[in-house]
Amino acid sequence: MGAVCYPKDPLYDPVACQSLNSTLHGFDFAFMSSRINATNWYNYDSIIYPDYFEETEVGCPYFPLTPSSVCEQGRVPLYAVNASTTQDIVEAIKLASKWDIRLVVKNTGHDAIGRAFGVNALGIFTYNMKNLTVHNNFVPKGAPRGTPPVPAMTVGAGVNWDQAYAAADAAGHTIAGGLSPMGTVGTAGWNLGTGHSLLSSHFGLGVDNSLEFTVVLPNASVVTVNEYLTPDLYWAIRGGGGPSFGVVVDITIKLHEAKKYTGAFYESYCDSDTCFLELLTTWMKYHNAVADAGWSGIWPTWNRTLHLTLGTPYDVAPSPQTINVLEKFMNSSEGILGNHVTVSEFRHYDSFEDFCEKNLKQDPTAVGFNMTEIVFGQVQLVTSSWLLPREATAPENAEKMAKAVASVDSAVVVPFLVGGGAVSDPAKKSSSAANPAWRNTLVDMTIAETGSEFADINVLQKTVHDDIAPFRAMAPPPYGGMYLNEADILEEEWQVAQWGEQYPRLLEIKKRIDPKDLLIVRMGVNSEGWDDEITCKTVTTSLTAYAFTRTKTVTTNLAAYAFTRTTEIASVRVLVVVLILTLVSLNWYLQLVDTRPVMSLFQAFL
């Protein structure tokens, strides 16, 4: 899209370049989401490892562009299909399969480790698949007679959560979905990666609400995926990560009764580290009680500040107990020496969609934490996350948790209080491929580090990896784990961290569904045998169901050795056969009386 600004490009046009620069003042995430050749963050358009091709190759700079700007291909696919129909996806997969080309899939490009793009891949762009259908009485295909219908909504693979919330709200329902600042989070990728929501403690995770999928498999067949027709694939695709098991065309998601929504907002900053530690300790003493009272949300911290943006749905009014537990914390925090409280209030909204519209965008009525300003303030973003069970955040561990949070220096800590309640239903522990650790989780501790396009990506990655370590130590696998949609790219045990004991079953299904490895993504199922950029097969990794000990063997060398030995043996056989035939010919020539000894030798060898 910036071709008009580069003199060496055939599309160079100084006037058009000036117009483009004046239209896009800096970095526009919503605009990038809508483009076939850009992701939400610069570092995933480029090559993470600059020496991968033995040369310095990076992506393209962001606006304003100048004639002296340098633009490389980076991870952006050379070719992509702008899919608007199921058949578009089918044809793309057929082409990739015929020529053995890796496939990548992009909706908005909101991905924590850049899985929407890939070097030398063929891209499938699903952003324009925006169909939305509300069903008052939905029954999955193949369900037994008498299966009770439920309200549901079918969303195309290109629908983002802003659009889904608006459609559900207009139909008199609510839907459990992700936070989508500026419309950058799509329904499909969020769901395939498990999906947590501010409504999860009331309605469950994304995988718990997904009733049916339309999917194009790696063999280019179009299938309906649900618990009745394709139980194995239905299990795997819900939490197994996209697009590992196929390219999603649409998802049918359960709808819930519309409720009003109360938001609770708190902000304060401390003059000293001592004050900040006391503030965090006080908050952690109330943390679990706040969750048990029905509140969910985020409580980001940075630069000795604490922000609470919490919410709870209700029918008539939130109960006094629900309000009181938060008021107790707010009142307690005001007595901390050096703590300055700037926001402390409750607001009521007509719906969850109303809450999102007024607080996750640059709205003049927004209050408290501004996610668009913090998370989207720079053009590079890296994340790390760890799922913590309620024991880790219990009052008796308040000081330990506070110290771990306060130890994070330059990065932003963005904890998602989204567990407990409906998420903790033990019956759901093995109902999907989602990490079983989710069923004990109360908070998803996420670390986010941002930087300009000139920041060293390796430094940013190391920062968040080191910052998450204290939380990982509190609940190592299988008690804790990593949220697939906020993955740490430096996590070595990513299989057990992302899926726990589910991984062996996922791997078996993946190999069966995608034997040609068309849909391999970094840190995705069956990616162990590929290099970091998923361009070349390198090694295979032997995994045990529980220990996941890595035993790397160079399969290519073994195959070459086996081929060489087979060739040597075959060559010897050919020489012997030639020798025997020569003897037979000699026998015939000499008209020997008895050729049976030679023929016996020939038959014995063969």
N, C-alpha and C positions, 0 to 999 in steps of 0.2 A: 504493500500500500504506500510505501515511501519511495517507490521507484522514480517518481517525478522529481525527486530532489537529488538524484545521483547522476552527474554528468556522463558517466560511462554507460548508463542504462538507456536502451532505445526509447523508453517512455519519458526521458528527462524533459521537464517543462518548468522553467523558473517561475512562471506566473502561477501554475498549478501548485508548485511547492510552497510559494508564499501563502496561498489560500489555505493549504493543508495545515501549515504551521499556525496560522491565525485561528483556525477552527479548533485545533487540539492544543490547548495551552498546557503542555507538559504531559502527564500520564493519565489517561482516561480508562479506568478499568471496565466500565460498561461497554465502551467502544471496543476495547481489546477482546472482550468476551464474544462479541458479535462477529469477529473476523476469523476467517478460515486459517489464517497464517500467523496468529498471535495467541499467546496464553495470558493469564492474568498477571504473571510476573516475568520480568526480563530474564532471570537466571534459568528459566525452563525453556526459553527459546534458544538459548545458547548451549555450548558444550560445557558440562561441569568440569571435565578434565581437559584443559587447553592443549595438552600434548598428545591427545588421543590420535591425531593424524600426523604427529610429529611436526606440527606447525601450530601457531597461535590462531585458533579459530574461535570467534565469539559471535554472538547474535548481532542484531542491528540496534543502534542507539534509538532512544525515544526522543520525542519532540522537545524543542524545535530542531529540525534537521538542517544541515548546512552542506554545501557542495564538497566540503572536505571530510564529511562523515564517512566512516568505513562500515560496510554491511556485509556480513558473511551469512551463509545458509544456516549455520548452527544446527539445531535439532528440527527445524521446520521441514516437514516432508516436501520433497520435490513436487509431488503430485498429490492431489486430494479430490475426493468426490463430495460435492455439495449435495448431501442426501436430502430429498424431500419425500421419497416414497420407500416402501420396503424393498421394492425391486432394485432401487439404486444401490442399496446395501448388498443385496444378493449378487449383483453384477460385480461390485467391487471385490467381494470375497472370492468370487470365481476367478477374477483376474489375478488376485494375489496368490491364490492356490495354484493356478496354472504356472506362474512364473516364480513361485516360491519366494514371495515378497512378504516381509513383515507388515502387519496391519496395526494402526493406532486409531483411536477414536477420540474425537473432541466434541464436546458441547460448548461449555463456556471456557474450559481450560483452567478452572479453579481446582488445581491439584497440588498437593504439598510436595510431591517429588517429580513432577513433570511427566507423568505417564501419558498425557494427551498427545505428545509429540515423540518423534524418534528419528534417528539418523537413517537415511535411505529407506524409510518406510512409506507405505501408501496410507494416506489419511482418509478417514471417513468423518465428515463434518455433519453432526446431527442437530445443530443449533436451530435449524429452520423447521424441524418436525414439531410443530406447536399445537397439535390437536388436543382438545380437552373435552371429555364427555363425562357428565355426572349421571350416575345410575342410582335410582331410588331403591331398587331391589336387585342387587347383584348376586349371582350364584356362579362360581367357577365352572368352566367347561368340564364335563366328565364327573361332576359331583353326583353322589347318589341321590335318588329321589327323596325328597323330604328335607334336604339340606336347607336350613333357614337362610333367607336372603338378607343382605346387609347393604346399607348405603355405601357407595364407593365412587371413585373417580378414576377414569383412565386418562393418563397423561402421556403425551408423546415424549420421545427421548430428548427433545430440545426445550421442554418446558422448565423454567426456573421456579424457585419457590415463591417468589413474589407473585407470579402469575397463578400458581396453584392456590395460594392463600386467598387471592381475590376471587377466584372461581368458586372455591368452597364456601367462602363467606356469602357470596351472592346467592348460593343455593341453600343457605340456612344451615350450614354445617361448619365444622372445623376439621383440620387435618394436621397430623403430627409430622412436621417437616423441619428443615434446617434453617439456620439464620442465613439470610441472603442479602448482605449489604450491596446496594446498587444493582441487584438482580444478577449477581455473579455466581450463584450456587445453583446447579441444576438438580432436578429431582432424581435422575437416573444414576449418575455417578455417586451421589450421596447415599442412595439406597443400596447400591451394590457393595459399598464399603461399610455397611451396617447402619449408619445414620443415627445420630443422637439429636434430640430436639429439646427445647424448653418445655415441651409437653410430654416428654418421654416417661416421667415418673407417673403420669396419669394414664397414658395410652400405650406405652411401650416404645421400643426402638423402631427404626424404619423397617427393619426386616420382619418385625412382628406385625406390621400393618400391610405388608405387601401380599396381595391375594393372587395375582396372576401377572405373567409377563408374555409379551410376544418377542421372540428372539430369533435372530438369524444365526445359526450355528456355523462353526468353521467349515463344515461341508456344504454350506450355502443353502441348507434346507431351513424353512421357516416353521417354527414350532410354537405351540402354546405351552407355557411352562406353569404348572401349578401342582398342588399336592396330590391330585388325583391322576393326572395324565403322565407326568414326568417327575415322580417324587425325588429321585436322586438329584436331578438338575435343579429342581425347585429348592432343595436343601442347599446346594452348592452356590447358586447364584445369589442367594440372600446372605451377603457377608463375605463371599469368596473374592470379592474385588472385581472391578470392571477393567477391561472387557474380557477377562480371562476365559469365560465360558460361552461367549457369543456376543453379538452386537444387539443391544436392546433396542427394539422399535418403540415399545410403550410398556407402561406399568399400570396395573390397576391397584389402587391404594384405598384402604378402608377409610371411610369418613366417620366422624363422631358428632354427637349432638353439640350444637353451637352453644357456647357459654361466654359470659362476660369475663373480663380479665383485669386483674389488679396488678399494677406494677409497683415495685418498691425500689427506691433509688437512694443511694448513699454515696457521698464522696468526702474524703478528708485527706489532709496531708500533714506530715510530721516534720518538726524542726530538726530532729536528730534520729540517729539509728536506734538509740534506746527507746525513744517514743514509738518508732515504727514497729519494733519487735513487740512492745507491749500491746500495740493496737492489733497486730496480727494474732497474737496469743489470745487476746480477748475475743476476737472474731471466731477463732477456731474452737473456743469453748462453747460457742453457740451454734456452730456450723451444722452439726448433725441434727440438732433440735429444729433448726430452720428447715432442713430438708424434710424431716418427719412431719412438719406442720403443713407440707404441701407446696413449699416454694422451690422453684428451679430457676436457673439463670447462670450468670457469669459474675465473677468477682476479680477483675484484673488488678494487677499491682505493678507499679514501676516508679522509680524516683521517689520512694518513701510516700507513695499515695496508695489509697485503697478505694476501689470503686465497686459498688454493688448495683447490679441491674438484675433484679429478680422479678418473678411473676408467678401468679397462681390463677387458674380458672375457677369460676364459681357460678352458681345458679342465681341466687338472689343477692347475697352479699358475702364477702369472706368472713369466716367465723372470728370472734374476738380472740380466740386462742392463736389463730393464724397470724393476726396482726401483732399480738402481744409479744410473741417470741422475738420478733425483729425489733420492736420498740425497746425491749430490754437491752439488746445489744447497742442500739443507737444511743440510748441514754447512758449506758456504761462507758462508751467510747468518749463521751464529752468530758469525763473526769480525768482523762489521760493527759499528763503534763506535756505541753508542746504539740498536742493534736488539734488541728483546726478543721472543724466540720463545715463544709461549704454547701452540701446538699443532704437533706434528710427528710424524705417525704414519700407519701403514697399517692398514686394516681389511678383512676378507674377508666377502663376502656370498654368500648362496645364489644370488642372481640380480640382474639389473638392477632388477627390480621391488622386490626386498628393499632394495636401496640407496636407491631413490627413497622408499619408504615410511618409512625410518628417518632420512632427511636432508632431505626437502623438506616436512616437516610439523613441528608442534610436538611432536616425539617426545622423550621423556626420554633416549633413547640417541643422539640426533643429536650430531654433532661438527662443528666448523668453521663455515663460513659458513652463516648461516640466511637463506635467500632469502625466506621468508615474513615475517621481521621487517624486512628492509631494503626490498625492493621493494614490499611491501604495508603499509608502516608509515603511509602517509598516504592521503588520499582523492583526491588529484590525482596524476597521473603523466604525464610526457611523455618521449619517447625520441628518440634519434637513433642511427644506426648506420653503420658503414662496413666493407666487406669488404677485408681486407688480404692481399695475396699473401705467400708465404713469404719473398720477397726483402726485404720491408719489416721483417720481424721476425728477419732473419738476425743472427748475432752481431756482424758489422761495423756494424750499425745499432742496436746495443743501447742506446747512450747517447742517440741521437736519439729512439728509442721511449720510453725512460725519461723524458726531459724532456717529451715530449708527454703522457704519462700523468700525470706529476706536476703539470703545468700546470692540470689540471682541479681547480677549487677546491671549489665547494659541491656539485656533482653526484656521483653514484656512477658509477664506471667499471666496467662488467660485461663484460669480454671473454669471448667464447665460443670456446674452442679446439675447433673442431668440423670443421675442414677436413683436407685431405690424405687419404692412403689411398684408400679407395673413392670419395670425393668427387672426386678428381682424375683419374678415368678419362677420358681424352680422347674416348673413344667416346660419352660422355654429354653432350658440350658442347652439341650442338644437338638432343638427343633430347627435350627438353621446353622449355617457355617460360621456365624458370628462367634468371636472369642468367648468361651464360657466364663472368662473373668468378668465380662460385662454384668453377669447376673449377681455378682457380689460388689459391683462398683457403685460408689456414691458420687465420685468426682473424677472427671477427666482432666488431669493436670497438663496443660498445654503451654509450651514455651515458644514464643515467636520472636524472631530477630529480623529486622529489616535493614536495608541499606540502599544507597544509590546504585546506579548502574556501574559505577567504578569500584564499588566495594569488593573485597576479595571474598568470593563465595566460599572458599575453603575455611576461612576464618569464621564466617557466619555459621557454617555447619558445625564446626568444632565447638563453638560457643553454646549452641542449644543442646548439643549432645552432652557436653559436660554439665550444663545446668540441670538437665533432667536426671542425672545420675543419683542424687540423694533420694529422689522420689522412687526411682526404680529399685533402690536398695530397700525401701520400706516394704515393697510387695513384689519380689521377683516372681517370674513365671513359675507355676501357673496361677498364682494368687493375683498377680497384676498382669498388665499387658499393654500393648501399644494400640492406639486407635488407628485403624487402617487409613482413614482419611486425613490424618495429621501425623504421618509417619516420619520417623527420624531416619534419614538416609544413611547414617553411619551405624545404625543398629546391626550388630553382627548376627544375632540370633533372631532375625526378623520373622522366621517361620513360626517359632513358638511364641514370640512376642505378639504377633498379629492374630494367630489362630489357635494357640495352645494345642490341646490334644486333637483338635479337628483336622490338623494338617495332613496326616497320612490319607484320610478318606478324600480330602480335597484333591490331593495329588493323583490318586487313582482315577477319580472322575475326570480330571483335567487331561490326563494322558489318553483316556478313552475318547473324550469329546474332541480333542485337538491334537491328533497324533503328529501333525506336521508343524506344530508350534507356530501357527500363524498369528495367534493373539497372545504374545508374551510381553509382559511389562516389567519394568524394574521392580524388584522385591515382590513380584506377583507369583502366583502358584506356578511351579515348575520352571522358574527362572534361574535356578541354581546352576544350570549348565551353560549359562550365557555370560558374556562379559557385561560390564556395567552399562554400556550403551545398547545392549541387546542387538549387536550386529554380528557377532561371531560366537559359535559354540566353543566353550573352552573345557570345562570340567563337569563331571557329575558329582552330586553330593549325596552320600548315603545318609539317610535320616532314620533314626529310630523313633517310635511313636512318642516316647516321653523325654528321652535325653537329647535328641536331635544333635548327636555328635557328628561333626563334619569329617568325613573321610574322603578326601579328594583323590580321584584317580584320573589320569589323563586318558580318556577313552579313545581319542584319535590315535595316540601312539599305540595303544593296545590293538586297535583295529588294523593299523598299518602293519604291526608285527604279525598279527594273525594272517593277514592277506599275503605278506611276504613268505611266511612259512608254507601256506597253502600253495603258493605259486612254485616254491622250490620243490615241494613234493610232486606236484603235477608235472613239473619239468623232468624229474627223474623217471616218472612213469612213462612219459612220452619217449624218452631215450631208450628205455628198456624195450618198449613195444617195437620201436624202429629196429632195434638189434634183433629181436626175435623174428620179425618179418624178414629181415635180411637173411637170417639162418634158414627160414622156410624156403625163401626164394633159392638159396644156395642148394638146399635139399632137392628142390624140383629140378634145378639146373643140372645137378649131378645125377639126377634120376636114381636117387638112393632107393633102396628097396623098402626100407622101413622108416617113415617120418613120424611115427607115433611119439617117440621121446621128445622131439622138438615141440609137437603140438600140445603135448601134456604140459610142458613148461609154459607155453603161451597161455593155455587155459588156467593154469594154476595162478599165474601172475594176475590175470584179469579177474 
